[in-house]
Amino acid sequence: MIIISNIQKMSTKNYKTFIPNLKNLGSFATEVDNASIKNEPMFFNSDLKFAYEKGGDITKSFIDNLPDDWKDNVVFDSRVHMLMPNWYPAIPGWHHDDIPRPTTTLGQPDYDNPSYQSEHIMGLVNADICPTQFISLTKENTEVFNFCDEFGI
């Protein structure tokens, strides 16, 4: 499954609205076994050319299936987790990927004056084993805590 994530944020100094914009763009690497997943190289901050040259079949399939407008000016990160049912690939909770964190906010995400905007595209292999849960509804900052309580986050 390939998913594009562009979470739009409307904010004022003390009030935030998260407006998710998730789209399922298709699939990739549909026939992979555990050995292929286990041996797939991981990447951090690489370009697509390097990832394609050094990557395994899963990485190549992901890059081959990217939309055309995602093939230039891309930073490629990948991670492999060998999970059992009900395990988490990261600490459970809210993850705010690639939100600028200047020193003026003491390392916290700066939603009010971000120095840049980013879009993410994510590929999940075997997501049926430990599916990632995405927020798909608009949430006000007062609803965030209720949402976390409701889902045990």
N, CA, C and O atoms as a GROMACS GRO file, in nm:
protein
  612
    1MET      N    1   0.084  -0.116   0.000
    1MET     CA    2   0.000   0.000   0.000
    1MET      C    3   0.090   0.124   0.000
    1MET      O    4   0.182   0.133   0.080
    2ILE      N    5   0.063   0.217  -0.088
    2ILE     CA    6   0.134   0.345  -0.091
    2ILE      C    7   0.035   0.453  -0.051
    2ILE      O    8  -0.072   0.467  -0.111
    3ILE      N    9   0.071   0.530   0.051
    3ILE     CA   10  -0.017   0.633   0.104
    3ILE      C   11   0.054   0.767   0.101
    3ILE      O   12   0.170   0.776   0.141
    4ILE      N   13  -0.015   0.870   0.055
    4ILE     CA   14   0.040   1.005   0.061
    4ILE      C   15  -0.021   1.076   0.181
    4ILE      O   16  -0.141   1.067   0.206
    5SER      N   17   0.063   1.145   0.255
    5SER     CA   18   0.018   1.213   0.375
    5SER      C   19   0.062   1.358   0.368
    5SER      O   20   0.181   1.388   0.361
    6ASN      N   21  -0.033   1.446   0.369
    6ASN     CA   22  -0.006   1.588   0.370
    6ASN      C   23  -0.099   1.647   0.474
    6ASN      O   24  -0.209   1.693   0.441
    7ILE      N   25  -0.057   1.647   0.598
    7ILE     CA   26  -0.143   1.696   0.705
    7ILE      C   27  -0.138   1.847   0.707
    7ILE      O   28  -0.034   1.908   0.733
    8GLN      N   29  -0.251   1.906   0.679
    8GLN     CA   30  -0.261   2.051   0.680
    8GLN      C   31  -0.295   2.095   0.821
    8GLN      O   32  -0.378   2.034   0.888
    9LYS      N   33  -0.231   2.201   0.865
    9LYS     CA   34  -0.254   2.248   1.000
    9LYS      C   35  -0.298   2.393   0.994
    9LYS      O   36  -0.230   2.477   0.935
   10MET      N   37  -0.409   2.422   1.056
   10MET     CA   38  -0.449   2.561   1.074
   10MET      C   39  -0.422   2.591   1.220
   10MET      O   40  -0.461   2.514   1.308
   11SER      N   41  -0.357   2.701   1.247
   11SER     CA   42  -0.325   2.724   1.387
   11SER      C   43  -0.326   2.872   1.422
   11SER      O   44  -0.308   2.960   1.338
   12THR      N   45  -0.346   2.894   1.549
   12THR     CA   46  -0.319   3.022   1.611
   12THR      C   47  -0.228   2.985   1.727
   12THR      O   48  -0.198   2.868   1.746
   13LYS      N   49  -0.185   3.079   1.801
   13LYS     CA   50  -0.084   3.051   1.903
   13LYS      C   51  -0.127   2.940   2.001
   13LYS      O   52  -0.044   2.858   2.038
   14ASN      N   53  -0.252   2.937   2.042
   14ASN     CA   54  -0.292   2.838   2.141
   14ASN      C   55  -0.398   2.740   2.091
   14ASN      O   56  -0.452   2.663   2.170
   15TYR      N   57  -0.428   2.742   1.963
   15TYR     CA   58  -0.536   2.657   1.913
   15TYR      C   59  -0.494   2.595   1.780
   15TYR      O   60  -0.447   2.666   1.692
   16LYS      N   61  -0.511   2.466   1.764
   16LYS     CA   62  -0.467   2.397   1.644
   16LYS      C   63  -0.579   2.311   1.588
   16LYS      O   64  -0.657   2.252   1.662
   17THR      N   65  -0.588   2.306   1.457
   17THR     CA   66  -0.678   2.215   1.388
   17THR      C   67  -0.594   2.132   1.293
   17THR      O   68  -0.523   2.187   1.209
   18PHE      N   69  -0.601   2.001   1.304
   18PHE     CA   70  -0.529   1.910   1.216
   18PHE      C   71  -0.626   1.860   1.110
   18PHE      O   72  -0.730   1.802   1.141
   19ILE      N   73  -0.591   1.884   0.985
   19ILE     CA   74  -0.676   1.841   0.874
   19ILE      C   75  -0.596   1.741   0.792
   19ILE      O   76  -0.513   1.779   0.710
   20PRO      N   77  -0.621   1.612   0.812
   20PRO     CA   78  -0.544   1.513   0.738
   20PRO      C   79  -0.588   1.506   0.592
   20PRO      O   80  -0.703   1.532   0.558
   21ASN      N   81  -0.494   1.471   0.508
   21ASN     CA   82  -0.519   1.458   0.366
   21ASN      C   83  -0.451   1.329   0.320
   21ASN      O   84  -0.345   1.332   0.258
   22LEU      N   85  -0.513   1.216   0.351
   22LEU     CA   86  -0.454   1.086   0.318
   22LEU      C   87  -0.516   1.031   0.191
   22LEU      O   88  -0.638   1.038   0.172
   23LYS      N   89  -0.433   0.977   0.104
   23LYS     CA   90  -0.481   0.916  -0.019
   23LYS      C   91  -0.406   0.784  -0.041
   23LYS      O   92  -0.284   0.780  -0.030
   24ASN      N   93  -0.480   0.679  -0.070
   24ASN     CA   94  -0.418   0.552  -0.106
   24ASN      C   95  -0.384   0.558  -0.255
   24ASN      O   96  -0.473   0.573  -0.339
   25LEU      N   97  -0.256   0.546  -0.288
   25LEU     CA   98  -0.211   0.561  -0.426
   25LEU      C   99  -0.184   0.429  -0.495
   25LEU      O  100  -0.138   0.428  -0.610
   26GLY      N  101  -0.210   0.319  -0.431
   26GLY     CA  102  -0.188   0.191  -0.498
   26GLY      C  103  -0.106   0.096  -0.415
   26GLY      O  104  -0.104   0.104  -0.292
   27SER      N  105  -0.038   0.006  -0.482
   27SER     CA  106   0.037  -0.096  -0.410
   27SER      C  107   0.174  -0.117  -0.473
   27SER      O  108   0.203  -0.067  -0.582
   28PHE      N  109   0.257  -0.192  -0.402
   28PHE     CA  110   0.392  -0.227  -0.449
   28PHE      C  111   0.434  -0.351  -0.373
   28PHE      O  112   0.376  -0.384  -0.269
   29ALA      N  113   0.535  -0.420  -0.423
   29ALA     CA  114   0.594  -0.537  -0.355
   29ALA      C  115   0.487  -0.627  -0.295
   29ALA      O  116   0.492  -0.659  -0.176
   30THR      N  117   0.393  -0.668  -0.376
   30THR     CA  118   0.280  -0.746  -0.324
   30THR      C  119   0.315  -0.891  -0.294
   30THR      O  120   0.243  -0.956  -0.218
   31GLU      N  121   0.421  -0.943  -0.350
   31GLU     CA  122   0.459  -1.083  -0.328
   31GLU      C  123   0.599  -1.088  -0.266
   31GLU      O  124   0.697  -1.116  -0.335
   32VAL      N  125   0.608  -1.062  -0.137
   32VAL     CA  126   0.738  -1.069  -0.069
   32VAL      C  127   0.728  -1.165   0.048
   32VAL      O  128   0.623  -1.179   0.111
   33ASP      N  129   0.839  -1.230   0.077
   33ASP     CA  130   0.842  -1.322   0.191
   33ASP      C  131   0.922  -1.258   0.304
   33ASP      O  132   0.985  -1.153   0.287
   34ASN      N  133   0.920  -1.322   0.420
   34ASN     CA  134   0.988  -1.266   0.537
   34ASN      C  135   1.138  -1.251   0.515
   34ASN      O  136   1.198  -1.156   0.565
   35ALA      N  137   1.200  -1.343   0.441
   35ALA     CA  138   1.344  -1.333   0.416
   35ALA      C  139   1.376  -1.206   0.336
   35ALA      O  140   1.476  -1.140   0.363
   36SER      N  141   1.290  -1.173   0.239
   36SER     CA  142   1.312  -1.050   0.160
   36SER      C  143   1.299  -0.927   0.248
   36SER      O  144   1.378  -0.833   0.237
   37ILE      N  145   1.200  -0.927   0.336
   37ILE     CA  146   1.182  -0.812   0.426
   37ILE      C  147   1.302  -0.801   0.520
   37ILE      O  148   1.357  -0.693   0.538
   38LYS      N  149   1.343  -0.911   0.577
   38LYS     CA  150   1.454  -0.913   0.672
   38LYS      C  151   1.584  -0.861   0.609
   38LYS      O  152   1.663  -0.794   0.676
   39ASN      N  153   1.605  -0.890   0.483
   39ASN     CA  154   1.730  -0.854   0.416
   39ASN      C  155   1.724  -0.723   0.338
   39ASN      O  156   1.822  -0.685   0.273
   40GLU      N  157   1.610  -0.654   0.344
   40GLU     CA  158   1.597  -0.528   0.270
   40GLU      C  159   1.682  -0.420   0.335
   40GLU      O  160   1.667  -0.394   0.455
   41PRO      N  161   1.770  -0.355   0.259
   41PRO     CA  162   1.850  -0.246   0.316
   41PRO      C  163   1.762  -0.130   0.362
   41PRO      O  164   1.655  -0.106   0.306
   42MET      N  165   1.809  -0.059   0.463
   42MET     CA  166   1.738   0.060   0.511
   42MET      C  167   1.818   0.184   0.471
   42MET      O  168   1.940   0.178   0.453
   43PHE      N  169   1.747   0.296   0.457
   43PHE     CA  170   1.811   0.419   0.411
   43PHE      C  171   1.771   0.536   0.499
   43PHE      O  172   1.662   0.538   0.557
   44PHE      N  173   1.860   0.633   0.507
   44PHE     CA  174   1.831   0.758   0.577
   44PHE      C  175   1.884   0.873   0.494
   44PHE      O  176   2.002   0.878   0.460
   45ASN      N  177   1.796   0.966   0.462
   45ASN     CA  178   1.834   1.090   0.395
   45ASN      C  179   1.906   1.066   0.263
   45ASN      O  180   2.002   1.137   0.230
   46SER      N  181   1.862   0.968   0.187
   46SER     CA  182   1.926   0.941   0.058
   46SER      C  183   1.839   0.993  -0.055
   46SER      O  184   1.722   1.024  -0.036
   47ASP      N  185   1.898   1.002  -0.173
   47ASP     CA  186   1.818   1.037  -0.289
   47ASP      C  187   1.767   0.908  -0.354
   47ASP      O  188   1.812   0.799  -0.321
   48LEU      N  189   1.672   0.923  -0.447
   48LEU     CA  190   1.610   0.805  -0.508
   48LEU      C  191   1.709   0.723  -0.589
   48LEU      O  192   1.702   0.600  -0.589
   49LYS      N  193   1.802   0.788  -0.656
   49LYS     CA  194   1.899   0.715  -0.738
   49LYS      C  195   1.983   0.622  -0.650
   49LYS      O  196   2.001   0.504  -0.683
   50PHE      N  197   2.035   0.675  -0.539
   50PHE     CA  198   2.116   0.594  -0.448
   50PHE      C  199   2.032   0.479  -0.390
   50PHE      O  200   2.077   0.365  -0.385
   51ALA      N  201   1.910   0.510  -0.346
   51ALA     CA  202   1.824   0.406  -0.287
   51ALA      C  203   1.793   0.297  -0.390
   51ALA      O  204   1.790   0.179  -0.357
   52TYR      N  205   1.770   0.337  -0.513
   52TYR     CA  206   1.738   0.238  -0.617
   52TYR      C  207   1.859   0.150  -0.647
   52TYR      O  208   1.846   0.029  -0.664
   53GLU      N  209   1.977   0.212  -0.654
   53GLU     CA  210   2.098   0.136  -0.683
   53GLU      C  211   2.134   0.040  -0.571
   53GLU      O  212   2.178  -0.072  -0.597
   54LYS      N  213   2.117   0.080  -0.448
   54LYS     CA  214   2.161   0.000  -0.332
   54LYS      C  215   2.048  -0.080  -0.269
   54LYS      O  216   2.073  -0.168  -0.187
   55GLY      N  217   1.924  -0.050  -0.304
   55GLY     CA  218   1.810  -0.115  -0.242
   55GLY      C  219   1.782  -0.254  -0.296
   55GLY      O  220   1.835  -0.295  -0.399
   56GLY      N  221   1.698  -0.324  -0.223
   56GLY     CA  222   1.654  -0.456  -0.266
   56GLY      C  223   1.528  -0.446  -0.349
   56GLY      O  224   1.489  -0.338  -0.392
   57ASP      N  225   1.464  -0.560  -0.370
   57ASP     CA  226   1.345  -0.565  -0.455
   57ASP      C  227   1.230  -0.481  -0.400
   57ASP      O  228   1.154  -0.422  -0.477
   58ILE      N  229   1.216  -0.474  -0.268
   58ILE     CA  230   1.106  -0.396  -0.208
   58ILE      C  231   1.126  -0.247  -0.234
   58ILE      O  232   1.033  -0.178  -0.275
   59THR      N  233   1.247  -0.198  -0.212
   59THR     CA  234   1.278  -0.058  -0.238
   59THR      C  235   1.258  -0.024  -0.385
   59THR      O  236   1.197   0.078  -0.418
   60LYS      N  237   1.308  -0.109  -0.472
   60LYS     CA  238   1.294  -0.085  -0.616
   60LYS      C  239   1.147  -0.083  -0.658
   60LYS      O  240   1.106   0.001  -0.738
   61SER      N  241   1.067  -0.174  -0.604
   61SER     CA  242   0.925  -0.178  -0.637
   61SER      C  243   0.855  -0.051  -0.588
   61SER      O  244   0.771   0.004  -0.659
   62PHE      N  245   0.890  -0.005  -0.468
   62PHE     CA  246   0.831   0.118  -0.416
   62PHE      C  247   0.863   0.237  -0.506
   62PHE      O  248   0.774   0.313  -0.544
   63ILE      N  249   0.991   0.252  -0.541
   63ILE     CA  250   1.032   0.364  -0.625
   63ILE      C  251   0.968   0.355  -0.764
   63ILE      O  252   0.925   0.456  -0.819
   64ASP      N  253   0.963   0.235  -0.819
   64ASP     CA  254   0.900   0.216  -0.952
   64ASP      C  255   0.753   0.255  -0.952
   64ASP      O  256   0.700   0.297  -1.055
   65ASN      N  257   0.686   0.243  -0.837
   65ASN     CA  258   0.543   0.271  -0.829
   65ASN      C  259   0.510   0.410  -0.775
   65ASN      O  260   0.393   0.441  -0.752
   66LEU      N  261   0.611   0.492  -0.754
   66LEU     CA  262   0.585   0.629  -0.710
   66LEU      C  263   0.516   0.708  -0.821
   66LEU      O  264   0.544   0.686  -0.939
   67PRO      N  265   0.426   0.798  -0.784
   67PRO     CA  266   0.369   0.888  -0.885
   67PRO      C  267   0.482   0.971  -0.948
   67PRO      O  268   0.583   0.997  -0.883
   68ASP      N  269   0.464   1.011  -1.072
   68ASP     CA  270   0.569   1.085  -1.145
   68ASP      C  271   0.613   1.211  -1.071
   68ASP      O  272   0.732   1.245  -1.074
   69ASP      N  273   0.520   1.280  -1.006
   69ASP     CA  274   0.557   1.403  -0.937
   69ASP      C  275   0.632   1.378  -0.806
   69ASP      O  276   0.665   1.474  -0.736
   70TRP      N  277   0.659   1.254  -0.774
   70TRP     CA  278   0.737   1.219  -0.655
   70TRP      C  279   0.875   1.166  -0.692
   70TRP      O  280   0.939   1.100  -0.609
   71LYS      N  281   0.922   1.192  -0.811
   71LYS     CA  282   1.050   1.135  -0.853
   71LYS      C  283   1.161   1.238  -0.858
   71LYS      O  284   1.274   1.203  -0.893
   72ASP      N  285   1.134   1.362  -0.825
   72ASP     CA  286   1.235   1.468  -0.821
   72ASP      C  287   1.233   1.534  -0.683
   72ASP      O  288   1.128   1.545  -0.619
   73ASN      N  289   1.350   1.577  -0.640
   73ASN     CA  290   1.362   1.653  -0.516
   73ASN      C  291   1.300   1.578  -0.398
   73ASN      O  292   1.217   1.632  -0.324
   74VAL      N  293   1.341   1.452  -0.381
   74VAL     CA  294   1.285   1.364  -0.277
   74VAL      C  295   1.396   1.323  -0.181
   74VAL      O  296   1.507   1.293  -0.222
   75VAL      N  297   1.364   1.321  -0.054
   75VAL     CA  298   1.452   1.262   0.047
   75VAL      C  299   1.392   1.126   0.081
   75VAL      O  300   1.275   1.116   0.117
   76PHE      N  301   1.473   1.022   0.069
   76PHE     CA  302   1.423   0.885   0.087
   76PHE      C  303   1.475   0.827   0.219
   76PHE      O  304   1.596   0.818   0.241
   77ASP      N  305   1.383   0.788   0.304
   77ASP     CA  306   1.414   0.715   0.428
   77ASP      C  307   1.338   0.584   0.423
   77ASP      O  308   1.225   0.580   0.373
   78SER      N  309   1.396   0.479   0.474
   78SER     CA  310   1.322   0.353   0.485
   78SER      C  311   1.363   0.283   0.613
   78SER      O  312   1.471   0.304   0.667
   79ARG      N  313   1.273   0.199   0.660
   79ARG     CA  314   1.294   0.129   0.787
   79ARG      C  315   1.229  -0.008   0.776
   79ARG      O  316   1.122  -0.023   0.717
   80VAL      N  317   1.294  -0.106   0.832
   80VAL     CA  318   1.239  -0.242   0.834
   80VAL      C  319   1.215  -0.281   0.979
   80VAL      O  320   1.303  -0.268   1.064
   81HIS      N  321   1.095  -0.327   1.006
   81HIS     CA  322   1.059  -0.377   1.138
   81HIS      C  323   1.009  -0.520   1.120
   81HIS      O  324   0.920  -0.544   1.038
   82MET      N  325   1.063  -0.611   1.193
   82MET     CA  326   1.013  -0.748   1.193
   82MET      C  327   0.919  -0.760   1.313
   82MET      O  328   0.964  -0.778   1.426
   83LEU      N  329   0.789  -0.749   1.287
   83LEU     CA  330   0.690  -0.742   1.394
   83LEU      C  331   0.605  -0.867   1.402
   83LEU      O  332   0.583  -0.937   1.303
   84MET      N  333   0.559  -0.893   1.520
   84MET     CA  334   0.459  -0.997   1.544
   84MET      C  335   0.324  -0.927   1.560
   84MET      O  336   0.320  -0.806   1.584
   85PRO      N  337   0.214  -1.001   1.544
   85PRO     CA  338   0.082  -0.937   1.561
   85PRO      C  339   0.073  -0.860   1.693
   85PRO      O  340   0.117  -0.907   1.798
   86ASN      N  341   0.015  -0.741   1.685
   86ASN     CA  342  -0.008  -0.650   1.798
   86ASN      C  343   0.117  -0.578   1.847
   86ASN      O  344   0.109  -0.507   1.947
   87TRP      N  345   0.229  -0.593   1.782
   87TRP     CA  346   0.348  -0.516   1.816
   87TRP      C  347   0.342  -0.381   1.748
   87TRP      O  348   0.268  -0.363   1.651
   88TYR      N  349   0.420  -0.285   1.798
   88TYR     CA  350   0.426  -0.152   1.741
   88TYR      C  351   0.563  -0.130   1.676
   88TYR      O  352   0.664  -0.174   1.731
   89PRO      N  353   0.568  -0.064   1.560
   89PRO     CA  354   0.697  -0.036   1.497
   89PRO      C  355   0.770   0.082   1.564
   89PRO      O  356   0.888   0.103   1.538
   90ALA      N  357   0.702   0.157   1.646
   90ALA     CA  358   0.761   0.270   1.716
   90ALA      C  359   0.682   0.288   1.846
   90ALA      O  360   0.584   0.218   1.870
   91ILE      N  361   0.726   0.379   1.928
   91ILE     CA  362   0.655   0.405   2.052
   91ILE      C  363   0.512   0.447   2.015
   91ILE      O  364   0.494   0.537   1.933
   92PRO      N  365   0.411   0.384   2.074
   92PRO     CA  366   0.273   0.424   2.042
   92PRO      C  367   0.248   0.570   2.078
   92PRO      O  368   0.305   0.623   2.173
   93GLY      N  369   0.164   0.633   2.003
   93GLY     CA  370   0.128   0.772   2.031
   93GLY      C  371   0.130   0.854   1.905
   93GLY      O  372   0.138   0.801   1.794
   94TRP      N  373   0.123   0.984   1.923
   94TRP     CA  374   0.120   1.077   1.811
   94TRP      C  375   0.260   1.094   1.756
   94TRP      O  376   0.354   1.116   1.832
   95HIS      N  377   0.274   1.084   1.625
   95HIS     CA  378   0.403   1.108   1.560
   95HIS      C  379   0.384   1.221   1.461
   95HIS      O  380   0.297   1.216   1.374
   96HIS      N  381   0.464   1.323   1.476
   96HIS     CA  382   0.458   1.441   1.391
   96HIS      C  383   0.585   1.443   1.308
   96HIS      O  384   0.684   1.507   1.345
   97ASP      N  385   0.582   1.372   1.197
   97ASP     CA  386   0.702   1.358   1.115
   97ASP      C  387   0.733   1.486   1.039
   97ASP      O  388   0.646   1.550   0.981
   98ASP      N  389   0.860   1.520   1.042
   98ASP     CA  390   0.914   1.630   0.964
   98ASP      C  391   0.846   1.764   0.989
   98ASP      O  392   0.819   1.839   0.895
   99ILE      N  393   0.819   1.793   1.115
   99ILE     CA  394   0.771   1.926   1.154
   99ILE      C  395   0.893   2.001   1.208
   99ILE      O  396   0.960   1.949   1.298
  100PRO      N  397   0.924   2.118   1.157
  100PRO     CA  398   1.042   2.191   1.205
  100PRO      C  399   1.039   2.208   1.357
  100PRO      O  400   0.935   2.238   1.416
  101ARG      N  401   1.155   2.189   1.418
  101ARG     CA  402   1.170   2.200   1.563
  101ARG      C  403   1.287   2.294   1.594
  101ARG      O  404   1.396   2.248   1.628
  102PRO      N  405   1.265   2.424   1.583
  102PRO     CA  406   1.374   2.518   1.608
  102PRO      C  407   1.408   2.525   1.757
  102PRO      O  408   1.330   2.482   1.842
  103THR      N  409   1.523   2.580   1.786
  103THR     CA  410   1.566   2.593   1.927
  103THR      C  411   1.472   2.683   2.005
  103THR      O  412   1.462   2.670   2.127
  104THR      N  413   1.403   2.774   1.938
  104THR     CA  414   1.313   2.866   2.008
  104THR      C  415   1.190   2.795   2.065
  104THR      O  416   1.123   2.851   2.152
  105THR      N  417   1.159   2.675   2.018
  105THR     CA  418   1.045   2.601   2.073
  105THR      C  419   1.092   2.488   2.165
  105THR      O  420   1.014   2.399   2.199
  106LEU      N  421   1.218   2.493   2.204
  106LEU     CA  422   1.276   2.394   2.295
  106LEU      C  423   1.258   2.251   2.243
  106LEU      O  424   1.232   2.159   2.320
  107GLY      N  425   1.273   2.234   2.112
  107GLY     CA  426   1.267   2.102   2.053
  107GLY      C  427   1.127   2.052   2.021
  107GLY      O  428   1.111   1.940   1.972
  108GLN      N  429   1.026   2.134   2.048
  108GLN     CA  430   0.889   2.095   2.017
  108GLN      C  431   0.853   2.139   1.875
  108GLN      O  432   0.910   2.235   1.823
  109PRO      N  433   0.758   2.069   1.811
  109PRO     CA  434   0.718   2.109   1.676
  109PRO      C  435   0.667   2.253   1.672
  109PRO      O  436   0.593   2.296   1.760
  110ASP      N  437   0.708   2.327   1.570
  110ASP     CA  438   0.664   2.465   1.553
  110ASP      C  439   0.555   2.470   1.446
  110ASP      O  440   0.584   2.481   1.327
  111TYR      N  441   0.430   2.461   1.490
  111TYR     CA  442   0.318   2.465   1.398
  111TYR      C  443   0.280   2.607   1.358
  111TYR      O  444   0.220   2.627   1.252
  112ASP      N  445   0.314   2.705   1.440
  112ASP     CA  446   0.272   2.842   1.415
  112ASP      C  447   0.356   2.910   1.307
  112ASP      O  448   0.303   2.984   1.225
  113ASN      N  449   0.487   2.885   1.307
  113ASN     CA  450   0.577   2.949   1.210
  113ASN      C  451   0.676   2.847   1.154
  113ASN      O  452   0.797   2.864   1.171
  114PRO      N  453   0.628   2.743   1.087
  114PRO     CA  454   0.723   2.643   1.037
  114PRO      C  455   0.814   2.702   0.930
  114PRO      O  456   0.771   2.781   0.846
  115SER      N  457   0.940   2.663   0.934
  115SER     CA  458   1.036   2.716   0.837
  115SER      C  459   1.023   2.649   0.701
  115SER      O  460   1.082   2.697   0.603
  116TYR      N  461   0.948   2.541   0.692
  116TYR     CA  462   0.921   2.475   0.563
  116TYR      C  463   0.797   2.387   0.577
  116TYR      O  464   0.754   2.357   0.688
  117GLN      N  465   0.741   2.346   0.465
  117GLN     CA  466   0.628   2.253   0.460
  117GLN      C  467   0.678   2.125   0.394
  117GLN      O  468   0.767   2.129   0.310
  118SER      N  469   0.621   2.012   0.432
  118SER     CA  470   0.664   1.887   0.372
  118SER      C  471   0.544   1.798   0.344
  118SER      O  472   0.437   1.813   0.404
  119GLU      N  473   0.563   1.707   0.252
  119GLU     CA  474   0.466   1.604   0.221
  119GLU      C  475   0.536   1.471   0.239
  119GLU      O  476   0.657   1.461   0.221
  120HIS      N  477   0.461   1.370   0.275
  120HIS     CA  478   0.518   1.237   0.294
  120HIS      C  479   0.445   1.136   0.209
  120HIS      O  480   0.325   1.148   0.185
  121ILE      N  481   0.519   1.039   0.164
  121ILE     CA  482   0.458   0.926   0.096
  121ILE      C  483   0.514   0.803   0.167
  121ILE      O  484   0.634   0.792   0.188
  122MET      N  485   0.426   0.712   0.203
  122MET     CA  486   0.466   0.599   0.285
  122MET      C  487   0.427   0.469   0.217
  122MET      O  488   0.318   0.457   0.161
  123GLY      N  489   0.516   0.373   0.222
  123GLY     CA  490   0.485   0.240   0.171
  123GLY      C  491   0.484   0.140   0.285
  123GLY      O  492   0.576   0.138   0.366
  124LEU      N  493   0.380   0.060   0.293
  124LEU     CA  494   0.369  -0.041   0.398
  124LEU      C  495   0.366  -0.179   0.334
  124LEU      O  496   0.286  -0.206   0.244
  125VAL      N  497   0.454  -0.266   0.379
  125VAL     CA  498   0.458  -0.405   0.333
  125VAL      C  499   0.407  -0.492   0.447
  125VAL      O  500   0.448  -0.475   0.561
  126ASN      N  501   0.318  -0.585   0.417
  126ASN     CA  502   0.259  -0.673   0.519
  126ASN      C  503   0.189  -0.592   0.628
  126ASN      O  504   0.194  -0.629   0.746
  127ALA      N  505   0.124  -0.484   0.590
  127ALA     CA  506   0.059  -0.396   0.687
  127ALA      C  507  -0.059  -0.464   0.757
  127ALA      O  508  -0.111  -0.411   0.855
  128ASP      N  509  -0.101  -0.578   0.708
  128ASP     CA  510  -0.210  -0.648   0.773
  128ASP      C  511  -0.167  -0.711   0.905
  128ASP      O  512  -0.252  -0.742   0.988
  129ILE      N  513  -0.037  -0.730   0.926
  129ILE     CA  514   0.011  -0.792   1.049
  129ILE      C  515   0.004  -0.693   1.165
  129ILE      O  516  -0.052  -0.725   1.270
  130CYS      N  517   0.059  -0.576   1.146
  130CYS     CA  518   0.057  -0.469   1.247
  130CYS      C  519   0.025  -0.339   1.178
  130CYS      O  520   0.115  -0.258   1.153
  131PRO      N  521  -0.101  -0.315   1.145
  131PRO     CA  522  -0.136  -0.198   1.065
  131PRO      C  523  -0.113  -0.066   1.138
  131PRO      O  524  -0.145  -0.051   1.256
  132THR      N  525  -0.057   0.028   1.064
  132THR     CA  526  -0.043   0.163   1.116
  132THR      C  527  -0.180   0.229   1.115
  132THR      O  528  -0.255   0.216   1.019
  133GLN      N  529  -0.213   0.299   1.221
  133GLN     CA  530  -0.340   0.371   1.228
  133GLN      C  531  -0.312   0.517   1.198
  133GLN      O  532  -0.229   0.581   1.263
  134PHE      N  533  -0.384   0.570   1.100
  134PHE     CA  534  -0.370   0.709   1.062
  134PHE      C  535  -0.492   0.786   1.108
  134PHE      O  536  -0.603   0.734   1.109
  135ILE      N  537  -0.471   0.911   1.145
  135ILE     CA  538  -0.584   0.997   1.178
  135ILE      C  539  -0.646   1.039   1.046
  135ILE      O  540  -0.579   1.098   0.961
  136SER      N  541  -0.772   1.010   1.030
  136SER     CA  542  -0.837   1.040   0.902
  136SER      C  543  -0.949   1.142   0.916
  136SER      O  544  -1.018   1.173   0.818
  137LEU      N  545  -0.969   1.195   1.034
  137LEU     CA  546  -1.073   1.294   1.058
  137LEU      C  547  -1.010   1.424   1.106
  137LEU      O  548  -0.906   1.422   1.173
  138THR      N  549  -1.071   1.536   1.072
  138THR     CA  550  -1.024   1.664   1.123
  138THR      C  551  -1.039   1.665   1.275
  138THR      O  552  -1.142   1.626   1.328
  139LYS      N  553  -0.936   1.710   1.343
  139LYS     CA  554  -0.937   1.714   1.489
  139LYS      C  555  -0.896   1.852   1.539
  139LYS      O  556  -0.798   1.909   1.492
  140GLU      N  557  -0.972   1.904   1.632
  140GLU     CA  558  -0.938   2.028   1.700
  140GLU      C  559  -0.846   1.993   1.816
  140GLU      O  560  -0.846   1.879   1.863
  141ASN      N  561  -0.768   2.090   1.863
  141ASN     CA  562  -0.674   2.056   1.970
  141ASN      C  563  -0.745   2.008   2.096
  141ASN      O  564  -0.688   1.929   2.171
  142THR      N  565  -0.865   2.054   2.121
  142THR     CA  566  -0.937   2.006   2.238
  142THR      C  567  -0.983   1.860   2.220
  142THR      O  568  -1.003   1.788   2.317
  143GLU      N  569  -0.998   1.819   2.093
  143GLU     CA  570  -1.039   1.680   2.066
  143GLU      C  571  -0.922   1.584   2.071
  143GLU      O  572  -0.941   1.464   2.086
  144VAL      N  573  -0.800   1.636   2.059
  144VAL     CA  574  -0.683   1.549   2.056
  144VAL      C  575  -0.677   1.464   2.181
  144VAL      O  576  -0.654   1.343   2.173
  145PHE      N  577  -0.696   1.525   2.296
  145PHE     CA  578  -0.686   1.450   2.420
  145PHE      C  579  -0.798   1.348   2.432
  145PHE      O  580  -0.775   1.237   2.480
  146ASN      N  581  -0.920   1.383   2.389
  146ASN     CA  582  -1.029   1.286   2.389
  146ASN      C  583  -0.998   1.171   2.294
  146ASN      O  584  -1.025   1.055   2.326
  147PHE      N  585  -0.943   1.202   2.179
  147PHE     CA  586  -0.907   1.101   2.080
  147PHE      C  587  -0.801   1.006   2.137
  147PHE      O  588  -0.811   0.885   2.123
  148CYS      N  589  -0.700   1.064   2.203
  148CYS     CA  590  -0.596   0.982   2.263
  148CYS      C  591  -0.654   0.890   2.370
  148CYS      O  592  -0.620   0.772   2.375
  149ASP      N  593  -0.742   0.943   2.454
  149ASP     CA  594  -0.804   0.861   2.558
  149ASP      C  595  -0.888   0.750   2.498
  149ASP      O  596  -0.887   0.637   2.546
  150GLU      N  597  -0.962   0.784   2.391
  150GLU     CA  598  -1.051   0.687   2.328
  150GLU      C  599  -0.974   0.568   2.272
  150GLU      O  600  -1.020   0.455   2.280
  151PHE      N  601  -0.855   0.594   2.215
  151PHE     CA  602  -0.777   0.489   2.153
  151PHE      C  603  -0.660   0.441   2.240
  151PHE      O  604  -0.578   0.362   2.195
  152GLY      N  605  -0.654   0.489   2.362
  152GLY     CA  606  -0.550   0.444   2.453
  152GLY      C  607  -0.411   0.490   2.415
  152GLY      O  608  -0.312   0.422   2.444
  153ILE      N  609  -0.402   0.606   2.350
  153ILE     CA  610  -0.272   0.656   2.306
  153ILE      C  611  -0.214   0.746   2.413
  153ILE      O  612  -0.104   0.799   2.397
   0.00000   0.00000   0.00000
